[in-house]
Amino acid sequence: MDVRHLFRLSVLFVLGQMLYRVVTQQCGSQASIFGWMLRRHVYHTMMAQLGHVCVSACQKDDRCQSFNFVISVGMCEFSDRTKEARPEDFIPDPDRFYYQRAKDRVPLGSIPELPAETCKEIKASEGQLVSGNYWFSGIKPGMPVLAHCDMETEDVDECTASSPVCDGNATCKNSLGSYGCTCNTGFYGDGKFCQDINECSVSPAPCDVNANCQNNVGSYLCSCKAGFTGDGKTCQDIDECTQGSHDCHSSLASCTNTVGSYNCSCNPGYEGDGKTSCVVIPECQIYQSLNSADRKITYHGDWECDRDIGPGWYRFEGAAGTRMATSCTPQDRCNTRATSWLNGQHPTVAEGQVSRQVCFHYGANCCGWTTNIKVRNCGSYYVYHLDGVPACNARYCGTD
């Protein structure tokens, strides 16, 4: 070590002792420590020739817990911690002396401008304290947060933080030295960020197939569709016909239950929508009767001819049967040579009036002669609009 360096250290030592005595006389002997400094916690510096200027400035700043005085340049280094709070950062330095604010020092963690990092740090800085709420900087980066501190376990309960650490739709669980966030039922995510689950879009569907699903934030609602009853998760068909909740015509129509709905149909002999109207079908009320036994396809004979029949509506009934056959009939029956049959099926009531072809079995051909007629289902019987046959001997025939 050269002479100049030794001389400089000697001067610093002497000057430091002088300043140390000045500060000690003004501020108390236990407040300042020569040859030591607190590192890593300086938040502000100020030039000053004497240490007592730094003392005055520190006492006016709520954030100031201590300061280092740099002897060689006359500078105050204000810190927001004490050596008790951070003993690992308290180190020797011959160019400085350390001063801890003793008068009106704001307790660490008591104001948002002076947040602590841990409960242990507060305990070390202020001594044995009771559990309570303190300000912390380590819960949310860049934001001082008020939270409960258990001074016995030295644990911060992050779940009590004044600014929530978990999403608003999550549950926070504190554990020693940490915490966990779990999204509530109806939400998904990591707990710090939670999003609503659209239950109505998942598979399998949460509602009955006959229900509507309405998604809500964090939940959903099932409601049975019109025509069904239940809680939405289970829906049963409503029999409107049995309950009398239908709107079919009161006297001229009948109600038929369907899954989720019902149908209205006018009674035989009437037509309409079954609700607002059912009117008489003229041909089901005004017709001529074909009822002789010799018109039935089981009757043997071959000399009659329907050349002069109609035009008009006719009904097979009595000994003649109830309707036309719908397959090829034997020849030489029905008291004629060419017997008739309906080439097609009879209509339903709902189909109304339809056109059909009538075939006449003549010779080797089941459909040797033909003619077109109209047919209607009147509910319990059929009526046929007939005109003269295309040739003789031919006749319109009935069957059971």
C-alpha positions in Angstrom: 0.0 0.0 0.0 1.6 3.4 -1.0 1.9 6.4 1.3 -0.7 8.5 -0.4 -3.4 5.8 0.0 -2.5 5.4 3.7 -2.6 9.2 4.1 -6.1 9.3 2.5 -7.4 6.6 4.7 -6.1 8.4 7.8 -7.7 11.6 6.7 -11.0 9.8 6.1 -10.8 8.1 9.5 -10.1 11.4 11.3 -12.8 13.3 9.4 -15.2 10.4 9.9 -14.6 10.4 13.7 -15.3 14.2 13.8 -18.5 13.9 11.8 -19.5 10.8 13.8 -19.1 12.8 17.1 -21.2 15.7 15.7 -24.0 13.4 14.7 -23.8 11.4 17.9 -23.9 14.6 20.0 -27.0 15.8 18.1 -28.8 12.6 17.5 -27.8 10.1 20.3 -24.9 7.7 20.5 -26.9 4.6 19.4 -28.2 6.2 16.2 -25.0 6.2 14.1 -22.2 3.7 13.4 -19.0 4.7 11.9 -17.3 2.5 9.2 -20.4 0.7 8.2 -23.1 1.1 5.6 -26.5 -0.4 4.4 -26.4 -1.4 0.8 -29.0 -2.0 -1.9 -31.8 0.1 -0.3 -30.9 3.6 -1.3 -33.9 5.4 -2.9 -32.5 9.0 -2.8 -29.2 10.9 -2.5 -28.4 14.4 -1.4 -25.1 16.4 -1.1 -24.4 17.7 2.4 -21.2 18.9 4.2 -22.3 17.6 7.6 -24.2 14.6 8.7 -26.8 16.5 10.8 -28.2 17.9 7.5 -28.9 14.4 6.4 -30.6 13.7 9.8 -32.9 16.6 9.4 -33.8 15.6 5.8 -34.4 12.0 6.9 -36.8 13.0 9.7 -38.9 15.0 7.2 -39.3 12.0 4.9 -41.8 9.2 6.0 -40.0 6.7 3.7 -36.6 7.3 5.3 -35.6 4.5 7.8 -31.8 5.2 7.8 -29.0 6.7 5.7 -25.4 6.3 4.9 -23.2 9.4 5.0 -20.4 9.2 2.4 -17.5 11.1 4.1 -15.2 11.6 1.1 -17.8 13.5 -1.0 -20.2 14.7 1.6 -23.3 12.9 0.4 -26.4 11.4 2.1 -27.7 8.0 0.9 -31.3 7.6 2.1 -32.5 4.0 2.6 -36.0 2.6 3.1 -34.7 -0.1 5.4 -32.7 -0.4 8.6 -29.9 -2.8 9.4 -32.3 -4.8 11.6 -34.6 -5.3 8.6 -31.8 -6.4 6.3 -28.8 -7.5 8.4 -27.3 -9.3 5.4 -26.9 -6.0 3.6 -25.1 -4.3 6.6 -21.4 -4.3 5.6 -18.1 -2.4 6.6 -17.1 0.7 4.7 -14.4 3.1 6.0 -15.7 6.0 3.9 -19.2 5.9 5.4 -21.0 5.9 8.6 -24.5 4.5 9.1 -27.3 6.4 10.8 -30.7 4.8 11.8 -33.5 7.2 12.3 -34.5 7.0 15.9 -37.0 9.8 16.2 -40.6 9.5 14.8 -39.5 6.7 12.5 -42.5 5.3 10.5 -42.8 1.6 11.2 -42.1 -0.6 8.1 -45.3 -1.8 6.4 -47.5 0.7 8.2 -48.1 3.0 5.1 -48.3 2.3 1.4 -45.2 4.5 0.7 -43.2 2.1 2.9 -44.3 -1.4 2.0 -42.4 -4.5 3.4 -41.6 -7.6 1.4 -42.3 -10.1 4.1 -43.7 -10.4 7.6 -40.2 -11.6 8.8 -38.8 -8.3 7.6 -41.3 -6.2 9.6 -40.7 -8.3 12.7 -37.0 -7.9 12.4 -37.3 -4.1 11.8 -39.9 -3.3 14.5 -39.4 -6.1 17.1 -42.2 -8.4 18.3 -45.5 -7.2 16.9 -49.1 -8.4 17.0 -50.7 -9.9 13.9 -52.5 -7.5 11.7 -52.8 -5.8 8.4 -49.6 -4.4 6.8 -48.5 -3.0 3.4 -46.5 -5.4 1.2 -44.7 -4.9 -2.1 -44.2 -8.5 -2.9 -47.8 -9.6 -3.4 -48.4 -7.7 -6.6 -45.3 -6.3 -8.5 -45.2 -2.5 -8.6 -48.3 -2.1 -6.4 -48.4 -1.8 -2.5 -51.1 -4.1 -1.2 -52.6 -4.3 2.3 -52.8 -7.9 3.7 -52.9 -9.7 7.0 -49.7 -10.9 8.5 -49.4 -13.6 11.1 -46.5 -12.6 13.2 -46.2 -16.0 14.9 -45.8 -18.0 11.6 -44.5 -14.9 9.7 -46.9 -15.8 6.9 -48.6 -13.2 4.7 -52.2 -14.2 3.9 -52.3 -13.1 0.2 -56.0 -14.0 0.1 -56.8 -11.0 2.3 -55.0 -8.6 0.0 -56.7 -5.3 -0.6 -56.2 -5.9 -4.3 -57.4 -9.5 -5.1 -54.6 -11.9 -6.1 -57.2 -14.3 -7.7 -59.8 -13.7 -10.4 -63.2 -12.4 -9.2 -64.6 -15.8 -10.2 -62.0 -17.9 -8.3 -61.5 -19.1 -4.8 -58.2 -18.2 -3.0 -56.6 -20.6 -0.5 -53.8 -19.4 1.7 -51.0 -21.8 2.7 -47.8 -21.2 4.6 -45.5 -19.1 2.4 -47.8 -19.2 -0.6 -51.4 -19.3 -1.9 -53.5 -21.0 -4.6 -56.2 -19.8 -6.9 -58.9 -22.1 -8.2 -61.6 -21.1 -10.7 -65.2 -21.5 -9.3 -67.6 -24.0 -10.7 -68.8 -22.8 -14.1 -65.4 -21.2 -15.0 -62.1 -22.4 -16.4 -58.5 -21.0 -16.2 -55.5 -20.9 -13.9 -57.4 -19.1 -11.1 -55.8 -15.8 -11.7 -57.7 -15.5 -14.9 -61.0 -17.3 -15.2 -63.4 -17.5 -18.1 -67.0 -18.5 -18.2 -67.8 -22.1 -19.4 -70.6 -22.2 -22.0 -72.3 -25.3 -20.7 -74.8 -25.1 -23.5 -72.1 -25.9 -26.1 -70.5 -28.9 -24.3 -71.2 -32.6 -25.1 -73.1 -34.3 -23.7 -75.7 -31.5 -23.4 -76.6 -30.7 -19.8 -80.3 -30.2 -20.7 -82.9 -32.6 -22.0 -83.2 -33.0 -25.7 -86.6 -31.4 -25.5 -85.4 -28.3 -23.5 -83.7 -25.0 -24.3 -80.3 -24.2 -22.7 -79.5 -20.7 -21.7 -75.9 -19.9 -20.8 -75.3 -17.5 -17.9 -72.1 -16.2 -16.4 -70.8 -19.1 -14.3 -74.0 -21.2 -14.8 -76.8 -22.2 -17.2 -80.5 -22.6 -17.2 -82.5 -25.5 -18.7 -86.2 -24.9 -19.6 -88.5 -27.4 -21.3 -89.7 -26.4 -24.7 -93.4 -25.6 -25.4 -95.4 -28.8 -25.3 -93.2 -30.4 -22.6 -93.1 -30.2 -18.8 -90.3 -30.8 -16.3 -87.2 -29.1 -14.7 -85.4 -28.8 -18.1 -82.9 -31.6 -17.4 -85.8 -34.0 -17.7 -88.8 -33.1 -19.9 -92.0 -35.1 -20.6 -94.5 -34.6 -23.3 -97.7 -32.8 -22.4 -100.9 -34.6 -23.6 -102.8 -31.5 -24.6 -105.7 -33.6 -25.8 -106.2 -35.3 -22.4 -105.6 -32.1 -20.4 -108.0 -30.1 -22.6 -105.4 -27.4 -23.3 -105.7 -27.7 -27.0 -107.6 -25.3 -29.3 -109.3 -27.7 -31.6 -112.9 -27.0 -32.7 -115.0 -27.8 -29.7 -117.6 -30.0 -31.5 -116.6 -30.6 -35.1 -113.0 -31.7 -34.7 -110.9 -34.3 -32.8 -107.5 -33.8 -31.1 -104.6 -36.2 -31.6 -101.5 -35.9 -29.3 -98.0 -35.8 -30.8 -94.6 -35.5 -29.1 -94.4 -31.9 -28.0 -97.6 -30.8 -29.8 -101.0 -32.0 -31.1 -103.0 -32.1 -34.3 -106.6 -31.0 -34.9 -108.7 -32.8 -37.6 -112.2 -32.2 -38.5 -114.7 -35.0 -37.9 -115.7 -37.3 -40.8 -117.8 -35.4 -43.3 -116.2 -32.1 -42.5 -113.1 -30.3 -43.7 -111.0 -27.4 -42.5 -108.0 -26.7 -40.2 -109.7 -28.3 -37.3 -109.3 -25.2 -35.2 -111.1 -22.2 -36.5 -113.2 -24.0 -39.2 -114.8 -27.3 -40.0 -117.3 -27.1 -42.8 -119.5 -29.8 -44.3 -118.0 -31.8 -47.2 -120.9 -31.9 -49.7 -120.0 -35.3 -51.3 -119.8 -36.9 -47.9 -123.4 -35.8 -47.2 -125.0 -35.9 -50.6 -124.4 -39.0 -52.6 -126.2 -42.0 -54.2 -126.0 -45.5 -52.7 -124.8 -48.5 -54.6 -126.1 -51.3 -52.4 -127.3 -54.1 -54.6 -125.8 -57.6 -54.1 -125.1 -58.1 -57.7 -122.5 -55.3 -57.6 -120.2 -57.3 -55.3 -117.2 -58.9 -57.0 -118.3 -62.3 -55.5 -121.5 -62.2 -57.6 -121.5 -64.3 -60.7 -123.1 -62.9 -63.9 -122.1 -60.9 -67.0 -124.9 -58.9 -68.6 -125.2 -55.5 -66.7 -123.4 -52.2 -68.0 -122.9 -48.8 -66.2 -123.0 -46.8 -69.4 -125.7 -44.5 -68.1 -124.4 -44.0 -64.5 -123.6 -40.5 -63.2 -122.0 -38.2 -63.4 -122.2 -37.9 -59.6 -121.0 -39.1 -56.2 -121.6 -42.7 -55.1 -121.1 -44.8 -52.1 -120.8 -48.6 -51.8 -122.7 -49.9 -48.9 -125.0 -52.8 -47.8 -124.9 -56.0 -49.9 -122.6 -54.3 -52.5 -119.7 -54.0 -50.0 -118.0 -50.9 -48.6 -115.5 -49.9 -51.3 -113.8 -50.7 -54.6 -111.2 -53.4 -54.7 -107.6 -52.2 -55.1 -106.2 -55.2 -57.0 -107.2 -57.0 -60.2 -110.7 -58.6 -59.9 -111.9 -61.8 -61.5 -113.7 -61.4 -64.8 -117.4 -62.2 -65.3 -118.4 -61.1 -61.8 -120.4 -58.2 -60.4 -123.1 -59.2 -62.9 -121.0 -57.9 -65.8 -118.3 -59.0 -68.2 -115.5 -56.5 -67.4 -115.2 -56.0 -63.6 -113.7 -52.8 -62.1 -110.9 -52.2 -59.6 -109.1 -49.1 -58.3 -105.6 -48.8 -59.7 -104.1 -47.3 -56.5 -104.7 -46.9 -52.8 -107.6 -45.1 -51.3 -106.8 -41.7 -49.9 -106.6 -40.7 -46.2 -108.9 -38.2 -44.7 -106.1 -35.6 -44.7 -105.5 -36.1 -48.5 -109.0 -34.9 -49.3 -110.3 -35.4 -52.8 -107.9 -37.3 -55.1 -108.0 -38.5 -58.7 -107.6 -42.2 -59.4 -107.7 -44.6 -62.3 -110.3 -47.4 -62.6 -109.3 -50.5 -64.5 -111.7 -52.9 -66.1 -110.6 -56.6 -66.4 -111.4 -57.6 -69.9 -110.1 -60.7 -71.6 -106.6 -61.5 -70.6 -105.8 -57.9 -69.6 -106.5 -56.8 -66.0 -106.6 -53.2 -67.2 -108.1 -53.7 -70.6 -110.3 -50.5 -70.3 -109.7 -47.5 -68.0 -111.4 -44.4 -66.9 -110.5 -41.6 -64.4 -112.6 -40.9 -61.3 -112.4 -38.9 -58.1 -112.3 -40.4 -54.6 -112.7 -39.0 -51.1 -112.3 -40.6 -47.7 -115.2 -39.5 -45.5 -113.8 -41.1 -42.3 -115.7 -44.3 -42.0 -116.5 -44.7 -45.7 -115.4 -43.7 -49.2 -117.3 -41.9 -51.9 -116.5 -42.0 -55.6 -117.3 -39.5 -58.4 -118.4 -41.8 -61.3 -119.3 -41.3 -64.9 -120.3 -43.8 -67.6 -118.0 -46.7 -68.2 -115.8 -46.7 -71.3 -117.4 -49.8 -72.9 -119.9 -52.5 -72.3 -120.3 -54.8 -70.7 -118.5 -53.1 -67.8 -119.6 -52.1 -64.3 -118.3 -50.5 -61.1 -118.0 -53.2 -58.5 -117.7 -53.3 -54.7 -116.0 -55.4 -52.1 -115.7 -55.6 -48.3 
